[in-house]
Amino acid sequence: MSLTPLANETVSGSVTLRLCRISAQRAADNNSIAAGNYAELVGLLVQSQDIIVVASLCTVYSSDEVARTLVALFESQHQAHRLLNQLLFREIKQCEHAETLFRTDSMATKSVRNYLRLVAAGFLQQALADGVAAACAAGASVELDPSKGGAPSNAAALTDACRRALQGVLHAPTPVPAAVRGLFGAVDMLVAQRFDSVVAKKAVGSLMFLRFACPALASPDAFGLLANPPDKQQRRALVLVSKVDWRASRSEEHTSELQSLE
């Protein structure tokens, strides 16, 4: 393979590529060998009591990549709920104050976020379609901060955009997937046992919106909700809507103070 120099440049050396084609049977054999070699490791991770091996791993490695890999691995073995229940149980048990529950980007919340994206992406696209369209269409008309060209009188337009986004999730044309309902049912029970039922409802709302719906609202292009990235004004409107709806999901009253939306 020869290299062609650009204008005013010289090239020294060469690059050699070797392309290998293998049959479909050879590829299948390779996958079978790999599966056999790692079967014992997968069994150790998935079948260990109280997933103690994974729990130990999570204390050392807490990256999103590790969380995504573990969720995919356990889901392939139909054990994802077991993984999530154990991670959530440990986080809930260690939480000292209800106000801080699920507020950090922990291994538990990372795993929940990746699981929801894995099993409920289709639901989210339908649920948020109208809310994203409303926020993008509103643009600068929902801005409250005068320093950003807005005005407090835009609160009505912001409220309408937030309502459409929130109702889209609560009254989606397709039901929430059973796997998601089961996960949030477990969260509700675990948090109620640790704190009370009021905190439990807020915790479910926090996980659903802070870790799933709101990130999709704020960056719809990253979740496949928009073909093209929104412009600056649309992005700002989407961020404002996501912040207000997250607070609404926690039954928090939203004040008119501008700093609360910074």
Secondary structure, DSSP 8 states (H G I E B T S, - for coil): ------TT----S----------HHHHHHHHHHHHHHHHHHHHHHHHSGGGHHHHHHHHH---HHHHHHHHHHHHHTT-HHHHHHHHHHHHHHH---GGGTT-S--HHHHHHHHHHHHHSHHHHHHHHHHHHHHHHHHGGGG---GGGT--GGGHHHHHHHHHHHHHHHHT-SS---HHHHHHHHHHHHHHHHHS-HHHHHHHHHIIIIIIIIHHHHH-TTTTTS-SS---HHHHHHHHHHHHHHHHHHTT------GGGG-
